[in-house]
């Protein structure tokens, strides 16, 4: 909350990137509370989170969309805001409330198949969408219908089917990397762990904020990212 107050009162948007730690770490920790059985009063989390998000959007400087949109003055995602945290808390609470009913659904086989592939689908769905759009719109010259129109509603199953066709070989090829190999990683000390986290986090943050623009910053960010990953590499037993 203080991060957003300082960000919007001073107009210095760079301050908002402190919330990469505060917002995402808060939601991350809720996962541990849930796994340990310490997540209590899910109804309060759901009601309070969504109500707070609605109030922040209605009376604060936050847009209604929780993802960044081209041309928007403020993004709730990059950097994450208090409104994004409120929505995250509401979603966690809602998921915990619905869990007793969700586990009774006959979806175990589907979940067993989708679980080991869900990160691959997340990472590769946009390249697959670009490929489909490039062929249909750019190469074939087929215009997309107006969103919400009758042709749009009739056409989305076709688009979804084409997307699934492109995603299938990507899932076959990359899903194997979601299961980490059993390698001799050894025990990491506090110093090495914190250094690796700083290098990887700093590299990812620099690329998130600045992107791959000309200059030395992206080059140094990639070096930091690779250095942090190398510090977590398996140790030789020789």
C-alpha positions as CSV (number, residue, x, y, z in Angstrom):
1,X,0.0,0.0,0.0
2,X,2.8,2.4,0.9
3,X,4.5,1.6,-2.4
4,X,1.4,2.6,-4.4
5,X,0.9,5.7,-2.3
6,X,4.5,6.8,-2.9
7,X,4.3,5.9,-6.6
8,X,1.1,7.8,-7.4
9,X,1.8,10.8,-5.1
10,X,5.2,11.4,-6.6
11,X,4.5,10.3,-10.1
12,X,7.6,8.1,-10.1
13,X,6.4,4.9,-11.6
14,X,9.7,3.1,-11.1
15,X,8.8,2.9,-7.4
16,X,6.0,0.6,-8.3
17,X,8.4,-2.2,-9.1
18,X,9.0,-2.7,-5.4
19,X,5.6,-4.4,-5.5
20,X,7.1,-7.2,-7.5
21,X,8.4,-8.4,-4.2
22,X,5.5,-7.4,-2.0
23,X,2.5,-8.3,-4.2
24,X,3.7,-11.5,-5.8
25,X,5.4,-12.8,-2.6
26,X,2.2,-12.2,-0.6
27,X,0.2,-14.4,-3.1
28,X,3.1,-16.9,-3.2
29,X,3.0,-17.2,0.6
30,X,-0.8,-17.9,0.6
31,X,0.0,-21.0,-1.4
32,X,2.2,-22.3,1.5
33,X,-0.5,-21.4,4.0
34,X,-3.0,-23.5,1.9
35,X,-0.6,-26.4,1.5
36,X,0.1,-26.5,5.3
37,X,-3.6,-26.2,6.1
38,X,-3.3,-22.8,7.7
39,X,-5.5,-20.9,5.3
40,X,-8.5,-19.9,7.3
41,X,-11.7,-18.0,6.7
42,X,-11.7,-18.4,2.9
43,X,-15.0,-16.6,2.6
44,X,-13.4,-13.5,4.2
45,X,-10.5,-13.7,1.8
46,X,-12.9,-14.0,-1.2
47,X,-15.3,-11.3,-0.1
48,X,-12.7,-8.9,1.3
49,X,-10.3,-9.3,-1.7
50,X,-12.9,-8.7,-4.4
51,X,-14.7,-5.9,-2.5
52,X,-11.4,-4.1,-1.9
53,X,-10.5,-4.5,-5.6
54,X,-13.8,-3.0,-6.7
55,X,-13.4,-0.1,-4.3
56,X,-9.8,0.6,-5.5
57,X,-10.9,0.6,-9.1
58,X,-14.0,2.7,-8.5
59,X,-12.3,5.4,-6.3
60,X,-8.6,4.9,-6.9
61,X,-6.1,5.4,-9.7
62,X,-6.4,1.8,-10.9
63,X,-7.9,0.6,-14.2
64,X,-10.6,-2.1,-14.3
65,X,-8.4,-4.4,-16.3
66,X,-5.9,-6.5,-14.3
67,X,-3.6,-7.0,-17.3
68,X,-1.8,-4.3,-19.1
69,X,-3.5,-2.9,-22.2
70,X,-1.9,-0.9,-25.0
71,X,-2.4,2.8,-24.5
72,X,-3.5,2.5,-20.9
73,X,-1.9,5.1,-18.6
74,X,-1.7,2.7,-15.7
75,X,-1.2,-1.1,-15.6
76,X,-2.2,-3.3,-12.7
77,X,0.2,-6.0,-13.8
78,X,3.5,-4.3,-14.6
79,X,4.3,-3.2,-12.0
80,X,1.8,-5.0,-9.8
81,X,-0.5,-2.8,-7.8
82,X,-2.6,-3.0,-4.6
83,X,-5.6,-3.7,-6.8
84,X,-3.8,-6.7,-8.2
85,X,-3.0,-8.0,-4.8
86,X,-6.7,-7.6,-3.7
87,X,-7.8,-9.6,-6.8
88,X,-5.2,-12.3,-6.0
89,X,-6.4,-12.6,-2.4
90,X,-10.0,-12.8,-3.6
91,X,-9.2,-15.5,-6.2
92,X,-7.3,-17.6,-3.6
93,X,-10.2,-17.3,-1.2
94,X,-12.8,-18.2,-3.9
95,X,-10.7,-21.3,-5.0
96,X,-10.5,-22.5,-1.4
97,X,-14.3,-22.0,-1.0
98,X,-15.0,-24.0,-4.2
99,X,-12.5,-26.8,-3.5
100,X,-14.9,-29.2,-1.7
101,X,-17.2,-29.1,-4.8
102,X,-14.5,-29.1,-7.4
103,X,-12.8,-32.3,-6.1
104,X,-16.1,-34.1,-6.5
105,X,-16.2,-33.4,-10.3
106,X,-15.2,-36.3,-12.6
107,X,-12.1,-34.5,-13.9
108,X,-9.3,-36.5,-12.4
109,X,-8.1,-38.0,-15.7
110,X,-8.2,-34.5,-17.3
111,X,-6.2,-33.0,-14.5
112,X,-3.7,-35.8,-14.5
113,X,-3.1,-35.1,-18.2
114,X,-3.1,-31.3,-17.9
115,X,-1.2,-30.8,-14.7
116,X,2.3,-31.8,-16.1
117,X,1.7,-29.6,-19.2
118,X,0.1,-26.5,-17.8
119,X,3.2,-24.3,-17.7
120,X,4.1,-25.3,-21.2
121,X,0.6,-24.2,-22.4
122,X,1.1,-20.9,-20.5
123,X,4.5,-20.2,-22.0
124,X,3.7,-21.2,-25.6
125,X,0.1,-20.2,-26.1
126,X,1.0,-16.7,-27.4
127,X,3.5,-17.9,-30.0
128,X,0.9,-20.4,-31.2
129,X,-1.7,-17.6,-31.4
130,X,0.8,-15.4,-33.4
131,X,1.4,-18.3,-35.8
132,X,-2.4,-18.9,-36.4
133,X,-3.1,-15.2,-36.7
134,X,-0.2,-14.7,-39.1
135,X,-1.3,-17.4,-41.4
136,X,-5.1,-16.6,-41.3
137,X,-4.9,-12.8,-41.2
138,X,-1.6,-11.8,-42.8
139,X,-1.0,-14.7,-45.3
140,X,-4.6,-15.5,-46.3
141,X,-6.0,-11.9,-45.8
142,X,-9.1,-13.0,-43.8
143,X,-10.4,-10.2,-41.6
144,X,-11.4,-10.9,-38.0
145,X,-15.0,-10.2,-37.2
146,X,-16.1,-7.5,-34.7
147,X,-15.8,-8.9,-31.1
148,X,-19.2,-10.0,-29.8
149,X,-20.9,-10.2,-33.2
150,X,-22.6,-13.2,-34.5
151,X,-19.7,-14.1,-36.8
152,X,-17.3,-13.7,-33.9
153,X,-19.3,-16.1,-31.7
154,X,-19.6,-18.7,-34.5
155,X,-15.9,-18.4,-35.4
156,X,-14.2,-18.7,-32.1
157,X,-14.5,-22.6,-32.0
158,X,-12.6,-22.6,-35.3
159,X,-9.9,-20.3,-34.0
160,X,-9.7,-22.4,-30.8
161,X,-9.4,-25.6,-32.9
162,X,-6.6,-24.1,-35.0
163,X,-4.8,-22.9,-31.9
164,X,-5.1,-26.4,-30.4
165,X,-3.6,-27.9,-33.6
166,X,-0.5,-25.6,-33.3
167,X,-0.3,-26.1,-29.5
168,X,-0.3,-29.9,-29.7
169,X,3.3,-30.4,-31.1
170,X,4.5,-27.7,-28.8
171,X,3.1,-29.6,-25.8
172,X,4.6,-32.8,-27.1
173,X,8.0,-31.2,-27.5
174,X,8.3,-29.0,-24.4
175,X,6.2,-30.6,-21.7
176,X,9.0,-33.0,-20.9
177,X,11.0,-30.2,-19.4
178,X,8.4,-29.5,-16.7
179,X,9.7,-32.5,-14.7
180,X,13.1,-31.6,-13.2
181,X,15.7,-34.3,-13.7
182,X,17.1,-36.1,-10.6
183,X,20.6,-34.4,-10.6
184,X,23.2,-34.0,-7.8
185,X,22.3,-30.5,-6.9
186,X,23.7,-30.7,-3.4
187,X,23.0,-28.3,-0.5
188,X,23.1,-24.5,-1.2
189,X,24.2,-22.2,1.6
190,X,22.5,-18.9,2.4
191,X,25.2,-16.8,0.7
192,X,25.0,-18.7,-2.6
193,X,21.2,-18.8,-2.5
194,X,20.8,-15.1,-1.9
195,X,23.4,-14.3,-4.6
196,X,21.6,-16.5,-7.2
197,X,18.2,-15.0,-6.3
198,X,19.6,-11.5,-6.6
199,X,21.2,-12.2,-10.0
200,X,18.2,-14.0,-11.5
201,X,15.7,-11.5,-10.0
202,X,17.7,-8.5,-11.1
203,X,18.2,-9.9,-14.6
204,X,14.5,-10.7,-15.0
205,X,13.5,-7.3,-13.5
206,X,15.8,-5.4,-15.9
207,X,14.4,-7.2,-18.9
208,X,10.8,-6.7,-17.6
209,X,11.2,-3.0,-17.2
210,X,13.5,-2.1,-20.2
211,X,13.0,-5.0,-22.6
212,X,15.6,-6.0,-25.2
213,X,16.4,-2.4,-26.2
214,X,19.7,-1.4,-27.8
215,X,22.5,-0.8,-25.2
216,X,24.3,-2.7,-22.6
217,X,21.5,-3.2,-20.0
218,X,19.9,-6.2,-21.7
219,X,23.3,-7.7,-22.2
220,X,24.2,-7.4,-18.6
221,X,20.7,-8.6,-17.5
222,X,21.1,-11.8,-19.6
223,X,24.6,-12.3,-18.1
224,X,23.2,-11.9,-14.6
225,X,20.4,-14.3,-15.4
226,X,22.7,-16.9,-16.7
227,X,25.1,-16.4,-13.8
228,X,22.4,-17.0,-11.3
229,X,21.2,-20.1,-13.1
230,X,24.8,-21.5,-13.2
231,X,25.1,-21.0,-9.5
232,X,22.1,-23.4,-9.0
233,X,23.6,-26.0,-11.4
234,X,24.3,-29.5,-10.2
235,X,27.6,-30.2,-8.6
236,X,30.0,-32.7,-10.0
237,X,30.6,-35.8,-7.8
238,X,34.1,-36.3,-9.0
